[in-house]
Amino acid sequence: MVLVRHEIGEVLRDIRMSKRQTLRQVAARAAVALGYLSEIERGQKEVSSELLFSISEALDVPISQVMREVSVRLAIAEGVDIPDTVPVEFVASFDSSLINA
Amino acid sequence: MVLVRHEIGEVLRDIRMSKRQTLRQVAARAAVALGYLSEIERGQKEVSSELLFSISEALDVPISQVMREVSVRLAIAEGVDIPDTVPVEFVASFDSSLINA
């Protein structure tokens, strides 16, 4: 089972490391307990939307960028080949219009 | 504050609608209460990673695709420019031209 929280945790950790920030620094700025942030990074805890917003702010990175990287890693984990962003609605409606044609 | 659950809910709903599935059908296949799925779609409830996996399976769509679409919508909400994505306006017009073809 591919779990989104594992990828979110890894991405948050990688961003933090690439910015040479400690858990303590990011936790303080995001106003989250250090232990909790650590569990999120290890994919052990789900992160609420509000907390993800705070952590992204603390890391000075747009949430969209975090989730984009998450989607790329999920695609690798799922063995899905994602071309140049064919949005979901297009794929879905294209499918059903074909099926119903 | 940009909240991921709002975008996840909208994307899940759009995929379901485009596949002409009812809440009841998807809820049954994902083994989740109909009311809960509805709250998720409206962005009122966080979705756990396990449940997101089940719902994606029920919708027959990779989680990576869901999260990729989420990231695109987040970028729009954040006003972040993501280079290699197809703009929504283009998708919409491309979409309807197919439907009307």
N, CA and C atoms of all chains as a GROMACS GRO file, in nm:
protein
  606
    1MET      N    1   0.084  -0.120   0.000
    1MET     CA    2   0.000   0.000   0.000
    1MET      C    3   0.088   0.126   0.000
    2VAL      N    4   0.066   0.210  -0.098
    2VAL     CA    5   0.144   0.334  -0.108
    2VAL      C    6   0.081   0.439  -0.016
    3LEU      N    7   0.157   0.486   0.083
    3LEU     CA    8   0.103   0.581   0.180
    3LEU      C    9   0.161   0.721   0.160
    4VAL      N   10   0.069   0.815   0.141
    4VAL     CA   11   0.109   0.953   0.113
    4VAL      C   12   0.195   1.010   0.226
    5ARG      N   13   0.163   0.975   0.351
    5ARG     CA   14   0.238   1.037   0.462
    5ARG      C   15   0.387   0.999   0.460
    6HIS      N   16   0.419   0.880   0.407
    6HIS     CA   17   0.560   0.843   0.397
    6HIS      C   18   0.634   0.938   0.303
    7GLU      N   19   0.571   0.966   0.190
    7GLU     CA   20   0.635   1.054   0.091
    7GLU      C   21   0.639   1.199   0.142
    8ILE      N   22   0.530   1.242   0.205
    8ILE     CA   23   0.528   1.379   0.261
    8ILE      C   24   0.641   1.394   0.362
    9GLY      N   25   0.656   1.295   0.449
    9GLY     CA   26   0.761   1.300   0.550
    9GLY      C   27   0.899   1.310   0.489
   10GLU      N   28   0.923   1.226   0.389
   10GLU     CA   29   1.054   1.226   0.323
   10GLU      C   30   1.083   1.359   0.255
   11VAL      N   31   0.980   1.411   0.189
   11VAL     CA   32   0.999   1.537   0.116
   11VAL      C   33   1.027   1.650   0.214
   12LEU      N   34   0.951   1.656   0.323
   12LEU     CA   35   0.972   1.762   0.422
   12LEU      C   36   1.113   1.753   0.481
   13ARG      N   37   1.154   1.630   0.506
   13ARG     CA   38   1.288   1.610   0.561
   13ARG      C   39   1.396   1.652   0.461
   14ASP      N   40   1.377   1.612   0.337
   14ASP     CA   41   1.476   1.646   0.233
   14ASP      C   42   1.487   1.797   0.214
   15ILE      N   43   1.372   1.864   0.216
   15ILE     CA   44   1.374   2.010   0.200
   15ILE      C   45   1.448   2.073   0.318
   16ARG      N   46   1.413   2.024   0.438
   16ARG     CA   47   1.477   2.080   0.558
   16ARG      C   48   1.629   2.060   0.554
   17MET      N   49   1.672   1.939   0.516
   17MET     CA   50   1.815   1.910   0.511
   17MET      C   51   1.884   1.997   0.405
   18SER      N   52   1.816   2.011   0.290
   18SER     CA   53   1.878   2.089   0.181
   18SER      C   54   1.894   2.236   0.222
   19LYS      N   55   1.810   2.278   0.316
   19LYS     CA   56   1.820   2.417   0.364
   19LYS      C   57   1.905   2.426   0.491
   20ARG      N   58   1.967   2.314   0.527
   20ARG     CA   59   2.055   2.307   0.645
   20ARG      C   60   1.987   2.359   0.772
   21GLN      N   61   1.863   2.317   0.787
   21GLN     CA   62   1.788   2.355   0.906
   21GLN      C   63   1.778   2.233   0.998
   22THR      N   64   1.781   2.258   1.127
   22THR     CA   65   1.762   2.149   1.222
   22THR      C   66   1.613   2.129   1.248
   23LEU      N   67   1.580   2.011   1.299
   23LEU     CA   68   1.443   1.983   1.341
   23LEU      C   69   1.398   2.091   1.439
   24ARG      N   70   1.487   2.126   1.530
   24ARG     CA   71   1.454   2.222   1.635
   24ARG      C   72   1.417   2.358   1.575
   25GLN      N   73   1.493   2.402   1.477
   25GLN     CA   74   1.467   2.531   1.415
   25GLN      C   75   1.332   2.534   1.345
   26VAL      N   76   1.306   2.430   1.266
   26VAL     CA   77   1.180   2.426   1.189
   26VAL      C   78   1.062   2.407   1.283
   27ALA      N   79   1.078   2.321   1.382
   27ALA     CA   80   0.970   2.298   1.479
   27ALA      C   81   0.933   2.427   1.550
   28ALA      N   82   1.034   2.504   1.587
   28ALA     CA   83   1.009   2.630   1.658
   28ALA      C   84   0.933   2.728   1.568
   29ARG      N   85   0.977   2.742   1.444
   29ARG     CA   86   0.911   2.837   1.354
   29ARG      C   87   0.770   2.790   1.317
   30ALA      N   88   0.750   2.659   1.306
   30ALA     CA   89   0.618   2.608   1.270
   30ALA      C   90   0.528   2.592   1.392
   31ALA      N   91   0.584   2.619   1.510
   31ALA     CA   92   0.509   2.605   1.635
   31ALA      C   93   0.453   2.465   1.652
   32VAL      N   94   0.539   2.366   1.628
   32VAL     CA   95   0.502   2.226   1.648
   32VAL      C   96   0.608   2.160   1.736
   33ALA      N   97   0.566   2.063   1.814
   33ALA     CA   98   0.662   1.994   1.900
   33ALA      C   99   0.767   1.923   1.816
   34LEU      N  100   0.892   1.931   1.860
   34LEU     CA  101   1.003   1.870   1.787
   34LEU      C  102   0.977   1.721   1.762
   35GLY      N  103   0.930   1.650   1.863
   35GLY     CA  104   0.906   1.507   1.850
   35GLY      C  105   0.798   1.476   1.747
   36TYR      N  106   0.700   1.565   1.741
   36TYR     CA  107   0.591   1.546   1.647
   36TYR      C  108   0.639   1.568   1.504
   37LEU      N  109   0.718   1.674   1.485
   37LEU     CA  110   0.773   1.700   1.352
   37LEU      C  111   0.861   1.584   1.307
   38SER      N  112   0.936   1.530   1.401
   38SER     CA  113   1.022   1.415   1.370
   38SER      C  114   0.938   1.295   1.326
   39GLU      N  115   0.825   1.272   1.394
   39GLU     CA  116   0.738   1.160   1.356
   39GLU      C  117   0.676   1.182   1.219
   40ILE      N  118   0.642   1.309   1.190
   40ILE     CA  119   0.588   1.341   1.057
   40ILE      C  120   0.693   1.311   0.950
   41GLU      N  121   0.815   1.354   0.976
   41GLU     CA  122   0.922   1.331   0.878
   41GLU      C  123   0.948   1.183   0.856
   42ARG      N  124   0.927   1.105   0.960
   42ARG     CA  125   0.949   0.960   0.946
   42ARG      C  126   0.824   0.887   0.895
   43GLY      N  127   0.722   0.965   0.861
   43GLY     CA  128   0.601   0.906   0.804
   43GLY      C  129   0.516   0.831   0.903
   44GLN      N  130   0.538   0.859   1.032
   44GLN     CA  131   0.465   0.786   1.135
   44GLN      C  132   0.336   0.856   1.176
   45LYS      N  133   0.330   0.986   1.148
   45LYS     CA  134   0.210   1.062   1.185
   45LYS      C  135   0.154   1.133   1.062
   46GLU      N  136   0.021   1.136   1.052
   46GLU     CA  137  -0.042   1.215   0.948
   46GLU      C  138  -0.022   1.363   0.984
   47VAL      N  139  -0.010   1.446   0.882
   47VAL     CA  140   0.003   1.588   0.908
   47VAL      C  141  -0.126   1.657   0.864
   48SER      N  142  -0.182   1.738   0.952
   48SER     CA  143  -0.306   1.809   0.916
   48SER      C  144  -0.273   1.916   0.813
   49SER      N  145  -0.376   1.961   0.743
   49SER     CA  146  -0.355   2.064   0.641
   49SER      C  147  -0.300   2.192   0.702
   50GLU      N  148  -0.349   2.227   0.820
   50GLU     CA  149  -0.301   2.348   0.888
   50GLU      C  150  -0.154   2.336   0.925
   51LEU      N  151  -0.116   2.219   0.974
   51LEU     CA  152   0.023   2.200   1.015
   51LEU      C  153   0.115   2.196   0.893
   52LEU      N  154   0.067   2.135   0.786
   52LEU     CA  155   0.148   2.131   0.664
   52LEU      C  156   0.172   2.273   0.613
   53PHE      N  157   0.070   2.357   0.628
   53PHE     CA  158   0.085   2.498   0.590
   53PHE      C  159   0.194   2.563   0.675
   54SER      N  160   0.189   2.541   0.806
   54SER     CA  161   0.287   2.602   0.896
   54SER      C  162   0.429   2.552   0.869
   55ILE      N  163   0.440   2.421   0.846
   55ILE     CA  164   0.573   2.365   0.822
   55ILE      C  165   0.630   2.417   0.690
   56SER      N  166   0.544   2.425   0.589
   56SER     CA  167   0.590   2.478   0.460
   56SER      C  168   0.636   2.622   0.475
   57GLU      N  169   0.559   2.699   0.551
   57GLU     CA  170   0.599   2.838   0.576
   57GLU      C  171   0.733   2.842   0.648
   58ALA      N  172   0.747   2.755   0.749
   58ALA     CA  173   0.872   2.751   0.826
   58ALA      C  174   0.991   2.713   0.737
   59LEU      N  175   0.964   2.632   0.636
   59LEU     CA  176   1.070   2.590   0.544
   59LEU      C  177   1.085   2.688   0.428
   60ASP      N  178   0.994   2.785   0.424
   60ASP     CA  179   0.995   2.886   0.318
   60ASP      C  180   0.982   2.822   0.179
   61VAL      N  181   0.886   2.733   0.166
   61VAL     CA  182   0.863   2.665   0.039
   61VAL      C  183   0.711   2.656   0.018
   62PRO      N  184   0.663   2.678  -0.105
   62PRO     CA  185   0.518   2.668  -0.129
   62PRO      C  186   0.468   2.525  -0.105
   63ILE      N  187   0.348   2.513  -0.051
   63ILE     CA  188   0.290   2.379  -0.030
   63ILE      C  189   0.279   2.306  -0.164
   64SER      N  190   0.250   2.382  -0.268
   64SER     CA  191   0.234   2.319  -0.400
   64SER      C  192   0.362   2.249  -0.442
   65GLN      N  193   0.474   2.307  -0.404
   65GLN     CA  194   0.603   2.247  -0.440
   65GLN      C  195   0.626   2.119  -0.360
   66VAL      N  196   0.588   2.123  -0.234
   66VAL     CA  197   0.598   2.002  -0.150
   66VAL      C  198   0.513   1.891  -0.212
   67MET      N  199   0.388   1.924  -0.246
   67MET     CA  200   0.297   1.822  -0.294
   67MET      C  201   0.334   1.774  -0.434
   68ARG      N  202   0.395   1.863  -0.509
   68ARG     CA  203   0.440   1.823  -0.642
   68ARG      C  204   0.550   1.717  -0.632
   69GLU      N  205   0.644   1.743  -0.541
   69GLU     CA  206   0.753   1.647  -0.520
   69GLU      C  207   0.695   1.516  -0.464
   70VAL      N  208   0.596   1.529  -0.378
   70VAL     CA  209   0.529   1.410  -0.323
   70VAL      C  210   0.468   1.328  -0.437
   71SER      N  211   0.403   1.396  -0.530
   71SER     CA  212   0.336   1.325  -0.639
   71SER      C  213   0.437   1.253  -0.729
   72VAL      N  214   0.552   1.315  -0.746
   72VAL     CA  215   0.656   1.252  -0.828
   72VAL      C  216   0.706   1.124  -0.761
   73ARG      N  217   0.727   1.133  -0.630
   73ARG     CA  218   0.777   1.014  -0.557
   73ARG      C  219   0.671   0.905  -0.550
   74LEU      N  220   0.545   0.948  -0.538
   74LEU     CA  221   0.435   0.851  -0.538
   74LEU      C  222   0.429   0.778  -0.672
   75ALA      N  223   0.450   0.853  -0.780
   75ALA     CA  224   0.446   0.794  -0.913
   75ALA      C  225   0.554   0.688  -0.927
   76ILE      N  226   0.671   0.718  -0.873
   76ILE     CA  227   0.781   0.621  -0.877
   76ILE      C  228   0.743   0.498  -0.794
   77ALA      N  229   0.689   0.523  -0.675
   77ALA     CA  230   0.650   0.412  -0.587
   77ALA      C  231   0.541   0.326  -0.652
   78GLU      N  232   0.452   0.391  -0.728
   78GLU     CA  233   0.341   0.318  -0.791
   78GLU      C  234   0.382   0.260  -0.927
   79GLY      N  235   0.501   0.299  -0.974
   79GLY     CA  236   0.543   0.255  -1.106
   79GLY      C  237   0.459   0.318  -1.216
   80VAL      N  238   0.408   0.439  -1.187
   80VAL     CA  239   0.324   0.508  -1.284
   80VAL      C  240   0.411   0.604  -1.365
   81ASP      N  241   0.391   0.601  -1.494
   81ASP     CA  242   0.463   0.694  -1.580
   81ASP      C  243   0.376   0.816  -1.600
   82ILE      N  244   0.420   0.929  -1.543
   82ILE     CA  245   0.342   1.051  -1.558
   82ILE      C  246   0.406   1.138  -1.664
   83PRO      N  247   0.334   1.161  -1.773
   83PRO     CA  248   0.388   1.244  -1.879
   83PRO      C  249   0.387   1.390  -1.836
   84ASP      N  250   0.388   1.481  -1.930
   84ASP     CA  251   0.393   1.622  -1.895
   84ASP      C  252   0.257   1.669  -1.846
   85THR      N  253   0.227   1.638  -1.723
   85THR     CA  254   0.105   1.683  -1.660
   85THR      C  255  -0.017   1.675  -1.749
   86VAL      N  256  -0.067   1.556  -1.764
   86VAL     CA  257  -0.201   1.545  -1.819
   86VAL      C  258  -0.293   1.541  -1.699
   87PRO      N  259  -0.366   1.651  -1.676
   87PRO     CA  260  -0.448   1.658  -1.556
   87PRO      C  261  -0.554   1.549  -1.552
   88VAL      N  262  -0.586   1.515  -1.432
   88VAL     CA  263  -0.677   1.406  -1.402
   88VAL      C  264  -0.810   1.418  -1.475
   89GLU      N  265  -0.868   1.539  -1.475
   89GLU     CA  266  -1.001   1.553  -1.537
   89GLU      C  267  -0.996   1.519  -1.684
   90PHE      N  268  -0.887   1.562  -1.746
   90PHE     CA  269  -0.874   1.536  -1.889
   90PHE      C  270  -0.872   1.386  -1.914
   91VAL      N  271  -0.787   1.317  -1.840
   91VAL     CA  272  -0.774   1.173  -1.856
   91VAL      C  273  -0.907   1.105  -1.833
   92ALA      N  274  -0.970   1.145  -1.723
   92ALA     CA  275  -1.095   1.080  -1.683
   92ALA      C  276  -1.205   1.103  -1.787
   93SER      N  277  -1.222   1.230  -1.827
   93SER     CA  278  -1.332   1.258  -1.920
   93SER      C  279  -1.302   1.201  -2.058
   94PHE      N  280  -1.172   1.202  -2.090
   94PHE     CA  281  -1.133   1.145  -2.219
   94PHE      C  282  -1.170   0.997  -2.221
   95ASP      N  283  -1.139   0.931  -2.110
   95ASP     CA  284  -1.173   0.790  -2.096
   95ASP      C  285  -1.322   0.766  -2.113
   96SER      N  286  -1.400   0.839  -2.035
   96SER     CA  287  -1.544   0.807  -2.036
   96SER      C  288  -1.608   0.846  -2.168
   97SER      N  289  -1.557   0.951  -2.233
   97SER     CA  290  -1.617   0.988  -2.361
   97SER      C  291  -1.585   0.879  -2.464
   98LEU      N  292  -1.469   0.816  -2.446
   98LEU     CA  293  -1.434   0.706  -2.536
   98LEU      C  294  -1.523   0.585  -2.510
   99ILE      N  295  -1.540   0.559  -2.382
   99ILE     CA  296  -1.619   0.442  -2.344
   99ILE      C  297  -1.763   0.456  -2.392
  100ASN      N  298  -1.814   0.579  -2.379
  100ASN     CA  299  -1.954   0.602  -2.414
  100ASN      C  300  -1.974   0.631  -2.562
  101ALA      N  301  -1.865   0.639  -2.636
  101ALA     CA  302  -1.877   0.678  -2.778
  101ALA      C  303  -1.945   0.567  -2.859
  102MET      N  304  -0.500   3.105   0.429
  102MET     CA  305  -0.421   2.982   0.446
  102MET      C  306  -0.465   2.878   0.342
  103VAL      N  307  -0.370   2.830   0.265
  103VAL     CA  308  -0.400   2.729   0.164
  103VAL      C  309  -0.404   2.591   0.230
  104LEU      N  310  -0.518   2.525   0.222
  104LEU     CA  311  -0.533   2.396   0.291
  104LEU      C  312  -0.541   2.280   0.191
  105VAL      N  313  -0.449   2.187   0.209
  105VAL     CA  314  -0.439   2.074   0.116
  105VAL      C  315  -0.569   1.994   0.110
  106ARG      N  316  -0.639   1.980   0.222
  106ARG     CA  317  -0.759   1.896   0.221
  106ARG      C  318  -0.867   1.952   0.131
  107HIS      N  319  -0.870   2.085   0.114
  107HIS     CA  320  -0.970   2.144   0.023
  107HIS      C  321  -0.943   2.098  -0.120
  108GLU      N  322  -0.817   2.102  -0.158
  108GLU     CA  323  -0.782   2.063  -0.296
  108GLU      C  324  -0.799   1.912  -0.315
  109ILE      N  325  -0.760   1.834  -0.214
  109ILE     CA  326  -0.777   1.689  -0.224
  109ILE      C  327  -0.926   1.656  -0.242
  110GLY      N  328  -1.009   1.722  -0.164
  110GLY     CA  329  -1.153   1.698  -0.172
  110GLY      C  330  -1.208   1.730  -0.310
  111GLU      N  331  -1.169   1.845  -0.362
  111GLU     CA  332  -1.217   1.886  -0.495
  111GLU      C  333  -1.170   1.790  -0.604
  112VAL      N  334  -1.045   1.749  -0.594
  112VAL     CA  335  -0.991   1.660  -0.696
  112VAL      C  336  -1.062   1.524  -0.692
  113LEU      N  337  -1.081   1.472  -0.572
  113LEU     CA  338  -1.149   1.342  -0.559
  113LEU      C  339  -1.291   1.352  -0.615
  114ARG      N  340  -1.355   1.463  -0.586
  114ARG     CA  341  -1.492   1.482  -0.634
  114ARG      C  342  -1.494   1.493  -0.788
  115ASP      N  343  -1.402   1.570  -0.841
  115ASP     CA  344  -1.396   1.587  -0.987
  115ASP      C  345  -1.370   1.455  -1.059
  116ILE      N  346  -1.280   1.376  -1.002
  116ILE     CA  347  -1.252   1.246  -1.063
  116ILE      C  348  -1.377   1.158  -1.059
  117ARG      N  349  -1.441   1.156  -0.943
  117ARG     CA  350  -1.561   1.074  -0.928
  117ARG      C  351  -1.669   1.116  -1.028
  118MET      N  352  -1.690   1.248  -1.038
  118MET     CA  353  -1.793   1.299  -1.129
  118MET      C  354  -1.758   1.264  -1.274
  119SER      N  355  -1.631   1.282  -1.308
  119SER     CA  356  -1.591   1.257  -1.447
  119SER      C  357  -1.607   1.110  -1.483
  120LYS      N  358  -1.603   1.025  -1.381
  120LYS     CA  359  -1.622   0.881  -1.404
  120LYS      C  360  -1.767   0.841  -1.384
  121ARG      N  361  -1.850   0.939  -1.364
  121ARG     CA  362  -1.994   0.917  -1.347
  121ARG      C  363  -2.026   0.816  -1.237
  122GLN      N  364  -1.956   0.834  -1.127
  122GLN     CA  365  -1.979   0.746  -1.012
  122GLN      C  366  -2.053   0.826  -0.904
  123THR      N  367  -2.139   0.759  -0.831
  123THR     CA  368  -2.207   0.825  -0.720
  123THR      C  369  -2.121   0.812  -0.594
  124LEU      N  370  -2.149   0.901  -0.498
  124LEU     CA  371  -2.084   0.891  -0.368
  124LEU      C  372  -2.103   0.750  -0.311
  125ARG      N  373  -2.225   0.700  -0.327
  125ARG     CA  374  -2.259   0.569  -0.271
  125ARG      C  375  -2.171   0.459  -0.330
  126GLN      N  376  -2.154   0.463  -0.460
  126GLN     CA  377  -2.074   0.360  -0.527
  126GLN      C  378  -1.928   0.362  -0.479
  127VAL      N  379  -1.872   0.482  -0.476
  127VAL     CA  380  -1.731   0.495  -0.437
  127VAL      C  381  -1.713   0.462  -0.289
  128ALA      N  382  -1.805   0.510  -0.207
  128ALA     CA  383  -1.798   0.483  -0.063
  128ALA      C  384  -1.801   0.333  -0.037
  129ALA      N  385  -1.888   0.264  -0.110
  129ALA     CA  386  -1.900   0.119  -0.091
  129ALA      C  387  -1.770   0.049  -0.129
  130ARG      N  388  -1.716   0.087  -0.244
  130ARG     CA  389  -1.593   0.020  -0.289
  130ARG      C  390  -1.474   0.054  -0.200
  131ALA      N  391  -1.472   0.176  -0.147
  131ALA     CA  392  -1.359   0.217  -0.062
  131ALA      C  393  -1.381   0.177   0.083
  132ALA      N  394  -1.498   0.119   0.111
  132ALA     CA  395  -1.533   0.079   0.248
  132ALA      C  396  -1.524   0.196   0.345
  133VAL      N  397  -1.584   0.307   0.305
  133VAL     CA  398  -1.590   0.425   0.391
  133VAL      C  399  -1.736   0.470   0.397
  134ALA      N  400  -1.775   0.528   0.509
  134ALA     CA  401  -1.913   0.576   0.522
  134ALA      C  402  -1.938   0.686   0.420
  135LEU      N  403  -2.057   0.683   0.362
  135LEU     CA  404  -2.094   0.781   0.258
  135LEU      C  405  -2.079   0.924   0.310
  136GLY      N  406  -2.127   0.948   0.432
  136GLY     CA  407  -2.120   1.082   0.489
  136GLY      C  408  -1.977   1.130   0.508
  137TYR      N  409  -1.893   1.035   0.541
  137TYR     CA  410  -1.750   1.070   0.562
  137TYR      C  411  -1.684   1.104   0.430
  138LEU      N  412  -1.712   1.025   0.328
  138LEU     CA  413  -1.657   1.053   0.196
  138LEU      C  414  -1.704   1.190   0.148
  139SER      N  415  -1.830   1.219   0.174
  139SER     CA  416  -1.886   1.348   0.134
  139SER      C  417  -1.812   1.462   0.205
  140GLU      N  418  -1.784   1.444   0.332
  140GLU     CA  419  -1.711   1.548   0.408
  140GLU      C  420  -1.568   1.565   0.355
  141ILE      N  421  -1.508   1.454   0.317
  141ILE     CA  422  -1.373   1.461   0.258
  141ILE      C  423  -1.378   1.541   0.128
  142GLU      N  424  -1.477   1.509   0.046
  142GLU     CA  425  -1.488   1.579  -0.084
  142GLU      C  426  -1.511   1.728  -0.064
  143ARG      N  427  -1.581   1.765   0.044
  143ARG     CA  428  -1.607   1.907   0.069
  143ARG      C  429  -1.492   1.973   0.146
  144GLY      N  430  -1.386   1.897   0.170
  144GLY     CA  431  -1.269   1.953   0.236
  144GLY      C  432  -1.288   1.977   0.384
  145GLN      N  433  -1.388   1.910   0.441
  145GLN     CA  434  -1.418   1.931   0.583
  145GLN      C  435  -1.345   1.832   0.673
  146LYS      N  436  -1.303   1.722   0.616
  146LYS     CA  437  -1.231   1.621   0.695
  146LYS      C  438  -1.097   1.589   0.629
  147GLU      N  439  -0.997   1.570   0.714
  147GLU     CA  440  -0.869   1.523   0.664
  147GLU      C  441  -0.886   1.377   0.621
  148VAL      N  442  -0.814   1.337   0.522
  148VAL     CA  443  -0.819   1.198   0.480
  148VAL      C  444  -0.687   1.130   0.518
  149SER      N  445  -0.697   1.018   0.585
  149SER     CA  446  -0.575   0.946   0.622
  149SER      C  447  -0.512   0.886   0.497
  150SER      N  448  -0.384   0.854   0.507
  150SER     CA  449  -0.314   0.797   0.392
  150SER      C  450  -0.377   0.664   0.351
  151GLU      N  451  -0.419   0.586   0.449
  151GLU     CA  452  -0.480   0.456   0.417
  151GLU      C  453  -0.612   0.476   0.342
  152LEU      N  454  -0.690   0.572   0.388
  152LEU     CA  455  -0.820   0.597   0.325
  152LEU      C  456  -0.802   0.655   0.186
  153LEU      N  457  -0.702   0.741   0.171
  153LEU     CA  458  -0.676   0.797   0.038
  153LEU      C  459  -0.637   0.686  -0.059
  154PHE      N  460  -0.565   0.590  -0.008
  154PHE     CA  461  -0.529   0.474  -0.091
  154PHE      C  462  -0.657   0.400  -0.134
  155SER      N  463  -0.745   0.376  -0.039
  155SER     CA  464  -0.869   0.303  -0.069
  155SER      C  465  -0.957   0.378  -0.168
  156ILE      N  466  -0.970   0.509  -0.147
  156ILE     CA  467  -1.056   0.589  -0.235
  156ILE      C  468  -0.997   0.594  -0.376
  157SER      N  469  -0.866   0.608  -0.384
  157SER     CA  470  -0.801   0.611  -0.515
  157SER      C  471  -0.822   0.478  -0.587
  158GLU      N  472  -0.811   0.370  -0.512
  158GLU     CA  473  -0.837   0.238  -0.571
  158GLU      C  474  -0.981   0.228  -0.619
  159ALA      N  475  -1.072   0.278  -0.536
  159ALA     CA  476  -1.215   0.272  -0.570
  159ALA      C  477  -1.243   0.355  -0.696
  160LEU      N  478  -1.165   0.460  -0.715
  160LEU     CA  479  -1.183   0.546  -0.832
  160LEU      C  480  -1.099   0.498  -0.950
  161ASP      N  481  -1.019   0.395  -0.924
  161ASP     CA  482  -0.931   0.339  -1.027
  161ASP      C  483  -0.836   0.444  -1.084
  162VAL      N  484  -0.772   0.516  -0.995
  162VAL     CA  485  -0.677   0.619  -1.037
  162VAL      C  486  -0.557   0.611  -0.943
  163PRO      N  487  -0.435   0.625  -0.995
  163PRO     CA  488  -0.318   0.621  -0.907
  163PRO      C  489  -0.319   0.739  -0.808
  164ILE      N  490  -0.272   0.715  -0.686
  164ILE     CA  491  -0.265   0.824  -0.588
  164ILE      C  492  -0.174   0.935  -0.641
  165SER      N  493  -0.071   0.896  -0.711
  165SER     CA  494   0.022   0.996  -0.763
  165SER      C  495  -0.049   1.094  -0.854
  166GLN      N  496  -0.145   1.045  -0.929
  166GLN     CA  497  -0.219   1.131  -1.021
  166GLN      C  498  -0.309   1.226  -0.942
  167VAL      N  499  -0.370   1.174  -0.837
  167VAL     CA  500  -0.452   1.259  -0.749
  167VAL      C  501  -0.366   1.371  -0.692
  168MET      N  502  -0.250   1.333  -0.638
  168MET     CA  503  -0.168   1.432  -0.570
  168MET      C  504  -0.102   1.528  -0.668
  169ARG      N  505  -0.081   1.482  -0.787
  169ARG     CA  506  -0.024   1.571  -0.889
  169ARG      C  507  -0.126   1.681  -0.924
  170GLU      N  508  -0.249   1.640  -0.942
  170GLU     CA  509  -0.355   1.737  -0.972
  170GLU      C  510  -0.374   1.832  -0.852
  171VAL      N  511  -0.362   1.776  -0.731
  171VAL     CA  512  -0.370   1.859  -0.609
  171VAL      C  513  -0.259   1.964  -0.611
  172SER      N  514  -0.140   1.923  -0.649
  172SER     CA  515  -0.027   2.018  -0.648
  172SER      C  516  -0.048   2.129  -0.751
  173VAL      N  517  -0.107   2.094  -0.863
  173VAL     CA  518  -0.135   2.196  -0.966
  173VAL      C  519  -0.234   2.298  -0.913
  174ARG      N  520  -0.339   2.250  -0.848
  174ARG     CA  521  -0.440   2.343  -0.795
  174ARG      C  522  -0.386   2.426  -0.679
  175LEU      N  523  -0.299   2.364  -0.600
  175LEU     CA  524  -0.236   2.439  -0.491
  175LEU      C  525  -0.150   2.551  -0.547
  176ALA      N  526  -0.080   2.520  -0.655
  176ALA     CA  527   0.007   2.621  -0.716
  176ALA      C  528  -0.076   2.740  -0.763
  177ILE      N  529  -0.191   2.711  -0.820
  177ILE     CA  530  -0.281   2.819  -0.865
  177ILE      C  531  -0.329   2.898  -0.744
  178ALA      N  532  -0.369   2.827  -0.639
  178ALA     CA  533  -0.417   2.894  -0.518
  178ALA      C  534  -0.308   2.980  -0.455
  179GLU      N  535  -0.183   2.932  -0.466
  179GLU     CA  536  -0.072   3.006  -0.405
  179GLU      C  537  -0.016   3.111  -0.500
  180GLY      N  538  -0.062   3.108  -0.624
  180GLY     CA  539  -0.007   3.201  -0.722
  180GLY      C  540   0.135   3.167  -0.759
  181VAL      N  541   0.168   3.037  -0.748
  181VAL     CA  542   0.303   2.991  -0.782
  181VAL      C  543   0.305   2.946  -0.927
  182ASP      N  544   0.408   2.985  -0.996
  182ASP     CA  545   0.419   2.948  -1.136
  182ASP      C  546   0.492   2.815  -1.147
  183ILE      N  547   0.421   2.714  -1.195
  183ILE     CA  548   0.487   2.585  -1.218
  183ILE      C  549   0.508   2.567  -1.366
  184PRO      N  550   0.633   2.560  -1.408
  184PRO     CA  551   0.667   2.564  -1.550
  184PRO      C  552   0.600   2.456  -1.636
  185ASP      N  553   0.629   2.331  -1.614
  185ASP     CA  554   0.586   2.231  -1.712
  185ASP      C  555   0.446   2.174  -1.684
  186THR      N  556   0.352   2.263  -1.655
  186THR     CA  557   0.215   2.216  -1.637
  186THR      C  558   0.125   2.282  -1.740
  187VAL      N  559   0.023   2.210  -1.776
  187VAL     CA  560  -0.074   2.263  -1.871
  187VAL      C  561  -0.172   2.351  -1.794
  188PRO      N  562  -0.186   2.479  -1.832
  188PRO     CA  563  -0.277   2.567  -1.759
  188PRO      C  564  -0.420   2.515  -1.761
  189VAL      N  565  -0.489   2.543  -1.657
  189VAL     CA  566  -0.626   2.494  -1.640
  189VAL      C  567  -0.717   2.540  -1.754
  190GLU      N  568  -0.699   2.668  -1.796
  190GLU     CA  569  -0.785   2.722  -1.903
  190GLU      C  570  -0.770   2.637  -2.029
  191PHE      N  571  -0.645   2.601  -2.056
  191PHE     CA  572  -0.619   2.521  -2.175
  191PHE      C  573  -0.688   2.385  -2.163
  192VAL      N  574  -0.671   2.327  -2.046
  192VAL     CA  575  -0.731   2.196  -2.022
  192VAL      C  576  -0.882   2.202  -2.040
  193ALA      N  577  -0.940   2.306  -1.980
  193ALA     CA  578  -1.086   2.319  -1.985
  193ALA      C  579  -1.135   2.329  -2.129
  194SER      N  580  -1.067   2.414  -2.208
  194SER     CA  581  -1.114   2.432  -2.346
  194SER      C  582  -1.087   2.306  -2.428
  195PHE      N  583  -0.970   2.246  -2.400
  195PHE     CA  584  -0.936   2.123  -2.472
  195PHE      C  585  -1.040   2.017  -2.440
  196ASP      N  586  -1.073   2.013  -2.315
  196ASP     CA  587  -1.171   1.919  -2.263
  196ASP      C  588  -1.304   1.934  -2.336
  197SER      N  589  -1.356   2.057  -2.337
  197SER     CA  590  -1.491   2.076  -2.393
  197SER      C  591  -1.491   2.056  -2.545
  198SER      N  592  -1.378   2.084  -2.607
  198SER     CA  593  -1.375   2.063  -2.752
  198SER      C  594  -1.385   1.912  -2.782
  199LEU      N  595  -1.331   1.833  -2.690
  199LEU     CA  596  -1.343   1.689  -2.707
  199LEU      C  597  -1.485   1.642  -2.685
  200ILE      N  598  -1.544   1.699  -2.580
  200ILE     CA  599  -1.680   1.659  -2.545
  200ILE      C  600  -1.777   1.695  -2.658
  201ASN      N  601  -1.752   1.813  -2.718
  201ASN     CA  602  -1.843   1.862  -2.821
  201ASN      C  603  -1.810   1.808  -2.959
  202ALA      N  604  -1.701   1.731  -2.968
  202ALA     CA  605  -1.658   1.686  -3.100
  202ALA      C  606  -1.757   1.584  -3.158
   0.00000   0.00000   0.00000
